[in-house]
Every structure is written in structure tokens, then in C-alpha cells.
Amino acid sequence: MPDIIPYNRRAAVRYAHRWAYGRNPLFYDFENIGGDCTNFASQCLYAGTGIMNFTPTYGWYYIDPENRAPAWTGVEYFYDFLTRKERTAGPVGVLANMSMLLPGDFVQLRLTKEIFSHTPIIVEIDGPPTLDNILIAAHSIDSDYRPLSTYDFQEIRFLHIIGAYKPNNEGILQ
């Protein structure tokens, strides 16, 4: 079984604070073509793992706006990639309950649509984990230290990041 390398939660949260109200010029801003929330979430996650998965279609990577995996910018694809059963390179997470959450984990919200459509990152949990105490950063609408309770949503799910599978030099998991 491949080893899981640790997730640097502090680096992910630091990145979230740095870019919550701005845009990193290394990444395209998808705000006007569907929203930038999962792109921002992926950037934060990458800041905490440093590993992408360049598998066409089913991986998790960003090279430029035209050369990226659906999981980099798509809410459902992001979830599917993180919770995959295969031990392929890249970050890995599990569907979690509120008590498992830590800064650097992710929230997905089903707002008014039939599908989940928003992916904020948890930047702080201010006391016991409740919707009032879980503070997030996000793009689409830009936010930092926003209480989760301020969202009007139909459904919520949480993703706890375990770490990342790392390939060796030949692309084979170690």
C-alpha cells in the first residue's frame, strides 16, 4: 500500500488567507464562467500537499485554463477525486461529520441547485464545531473568516483531508 504523506494544513490555510480577496496570477480566475470557488479550494489544497495527479480526465491538476482536470474546478468532480478508492497520486479525503473537521478541510454546499455548487475551505474552528464556529474562506463570493452559518443552503457535506499519495520518480506510487 502506498504511503500517505501528511497534509500541511497550516500552508493551505495560510494560502487561503493570502488569496481570499485576491487572485493568484498563476491561476485563471473562473469567476465569470461558472465561479472560482473550487479553483480556489484546489489551490489551497495544492498549497498543503504539493502534489497533482496528471491523469487525463480523472486526475486533479492545473496547467492553464485549457489544460486542467475537471476535478480542479468542478465541485462534484473535486469530491469524487478526493474520495476515490484508487490509491493514485494526489490528495485524498473522506466524507466526514462535523466533529472530525480541522482547519484545512473543506465544506461543500448545495445552495439552490440540484447539485452541490460551492466549495469553501475551513480556516478556523472557533470552539466546538458548529455552523456558527466553523469559519471559512472562499471565492465566489470572496470571503475570509466567514461563519458557515451565514450561508443559506439546502444540503451540506464535509471533506476531511487525510494527506496525499505521492508517486515515485517513475510515476508509480510508493
TANORNOR-V113937 format. One line per field, one symbol per residue. ss: DSSP state (A for helix, B for strand, O for the rest). psi: psi as a letter, one per 40 degrees, with the letter a starting at -180 (. if undefined). A space follows every 50 residues. Layout:
ss = ???
psi = ???
This chain:
ss = OOOBBOOOAAAAAAAAAAAOOOOOOOOOOOOOOOOOAAAAAAAAAAAAAO OOBOOOOOOBOBBBOOBBOAAAAOAAAAAAAAOOOOOOOBBBBBBBOAAA OOOOOBBBBBOOOOOOOBBBBBBBBOOOOOOOOBBBBBOOOOBBBBBAAA OOOOBBBBBBBBBBBOBOOOOOBO
psi = hiihiihgddddddddddedeahheeiihedefeiedddddddddddede hihfhideagihdidegiidedehddddddddeidigiiiiiiihiidee iiheiiihhhceieihehgiiheihgaihiddehhiiiifhhihfhhdee ihidiiiihhhdaihhiadeehi.
